[in-house]
Amino acid sequence: MILILFRHGHKGQTPFQDPDLTPKGFDQALDLITQIEKGILPKPTHCWFSEMIRTKQTLQKAIEKYQPQSKQKSELNVRSHTEMAKTFHARIQKFCNDLVTKQKTEEVHFICTHYDWIEEVLTLINSDKDLNSFEFSGWSPGQYLIFEIDSSDKNEPWKVLKKGVLA
C-alpha cells in the first residue's frame, strides 16, 4: 500500500476555528492534480481528511477528478484543548493500526490532516528513516510524505519513498 500524508494547504485566518484555504491554498490543491498528472504522485484510491474544511478542500479536486473512496475522519482532527496527550496519541495509533491491518497492496491512500497530528504520528511510525530527525520536522502547508507500507515487515513496515510540497 502507498500512503501519502499531507498537511493541508495554506489556510486563512478567519473564522479562527475552521478557516477555508487561501487563494494560495487553492492553488496548492490544483497543484496536487498537476503532480498526479505528471506522475510525481500516484492516483488515489482512497482519500481521508479531518473534519476541518481546509483538509477536504486540499483534496477536493483530486476527489472530483479521480473518484476515490473518500471519507471525513474525526480521528484525523487536531488535538482539542480538552484532549489529553495520552488520548491524542492513542487516537492516532489506532487510526494507523486500523489502516495498516486493512490494507491491500494496490491501494493508494491520501491522508490530509494537521501539523500537530503529523508531528505525533511521526513519533509512532516504525520506519526505515528517523522521522524525528530535522529532515522531517517543520511541515509547511501543502507538504507531504510518501510511504510504502508492508505489514509483513514487522521491523520497519513504513518505508519512506519521497517527500515533497504542493506549489
C-alpha positions in Angstrom: 0.0 0.0 0.0 1.1 3.5 -0.7 0.2 6.2 1.9 0.7 9.9 1.3 0.5 12.0 4.4 -0.4 15.6 3.6 -0.5 18.7 5.7 -3.5 20.8 4.4 -2.9 23.7 2.1 -2.3 27.3 3.2 -5.2 28.4 5.3 -6.9 31.7 6.0 -7.2 33.3 9.4 -10.9 33.5 9.8 -13.1 32.0 11.1 -10.5 31.1 13.7 -11.7 27.6 14.4 -12.2 26.4 10.8 -10.9 28.7 8.1 -11.0 28.0 4.3 -7.9 27.7 2.3 -6.5 31.0 1.0 -6.1 31.5 -2.8 -2.5 30.1 -2.4 -4.0 27.0 -0.6 -6.5 26.5 -3.5 -3.5 26.8 -5.9 -1.8 24.0 -3.9 -5.0 21.9 -4.3 -4.7 22.4 -8.0 -1.0 21.5 -7.9 -2.0 18.2 -6.4 -3.7 17.3 -9.7 -0.7 18.6 -11.7 1.6 16.4 -9.7 -0.6 13.3 -10.2 -0.8 14.1 -14.0 3.0 14.4 -14.2 3.5 11.1 -12.3 5.1 12.7 -9.3 2.2 11.4 -7.2 0.1 8.3 -7.8 -3.7 8.5 -8.3 -5.5 8.0 -5.1 -7.8 5.0 -4.4 -8.8 6.4 -1.0 -8.8 10.0 0.4 -9.2 10.6 4.2 -9.4 14.0 5.7 -10.3 15.6 9.1 -13.5 17.4 10.0 -11.9 20.8 9.2 -12.9 22.3 5.9 -9.3 23.0 4.8 -8.3 19.4 4.7 -11.2 18.4 2.4 -10.6 21.5 0.3 -6.9 20.4 -0.2 -8.1 17.0 -1.6 -11.3 18.1 -3.2 -10.1 18.5 -6.8 -8.4 15.1 -6.6 -11.6 13.6 -5.2 -13.7 15.1 -8.0 -11.3 14.1 -10.8 -10.3 10.5 -9.7 -13.4 9.5 -7.7 -11.5 7.6 -4.9 -13.3 6.3 -1.9 -13.3 9.3 0.4 -14.3 9.9 3.9 -14.1 12.5 6.6 -12.5 11.0 9.7 -12.6 12.6 13.2 -9.5 10.6 14.1 -7.6 13.0 11.8 -8.7 16.1 13.7 -6.3 18.4 15.5 -5.9 17.8 19.3 -8.6 19.7 21.1 -7.7 21.8 24.1 -9.5 19.3 26.4 -7.9 16.2 24.9 -5.1 14.6 27.0 -1.9 13.9 25.2 -2.2 10.2 26.0 -5.7 10.1 24.4 -4.5 12.0 21.3 -1.6 9.6 21.0 -3.9 6.6 21.3 -6.3 8.0 18.7 -3.6 8.4 16.1 -2.1 5.0 16.9 -5.5 3.3 16.5 -6.1 5.0 13.1 -2.7 3.9 11.8 -3.1 0.3 13.1 -6.6 0.0 11.6 -5.4 1.3 8.3 -2.3 -1.0 8.1 -4.2 -4.1 9.1 -6.9 -3.5 6.5 -4.6 -2.5 3.7 -4.4 -4.0 0.2 -1.2 -3.7 -1.7 -2.7 -2.0 -4.7 -4.3 0.8 -2.7 -3.1 4.4 -2.6 -4.3 6.4 0.5 -4.2 10.2 0.7 -4.4 11.3 4.3 -4.8 15.1 4.8 -4.6 16.4 8.3 -2.9 19.0 10.6 0.6 19.9 11.8 0.1 18.6 15.4 -1.3 15.3 14.1 1.6 14.9 11.7 4.2 15.7 14.5 2.6 13.0 16.7 2.2 10.3 14.0 5.9 10.7 13.0 6.8 9.6 16.6 4.7 6.5 16.2 5.6 5.2 12.8 8.1 2.3 12.6 10.0 3.4 9.6 13.3 2.8 7.7 14.1 6.5 8.4 14.4 8.5 11.6 11.2 10.5 11.3 12.1 12.5 14.4 15.1 14.0 12.7 15.4 17.6 11.4 14.8 16.3 7.9 11.2 15.6 8.7 10.4 18.5 11.0 8.7 21.8 10.4 5.9 20.8 8.0 4.8 23.7 5.8 1.2 23.9 4.4 0.9 21.5 1.5 3.9 19.4 2.4 3.6 15.7 2.0 5.5 12.4 2.7 5.0 9.3 0.7 5.3 5.9 2.4 5.1 2.3 1.1 3.6 0.2 3.9 4.3 -3.5 4.1 2.6 -5.0 7.1 4.5 -8.3 6.6 7.7 -6.4 7.6 7.5 -6.4 11.4 10.7 -4.4 11.9 10.2 -1.4 9.6 6.8 -1.7 7.8 6.7 2.0 6.8 9.3 2.8 4.1 9.8 6.5 3.1 9.7 6.9 -0.6 9.7 10.6 -1.1 8.9 13.9 0.5 7.6 16.9 -1.4 5.4 20.0 -1.3 2.4 21.3 -3.2 3.4 24.6 -5.0 
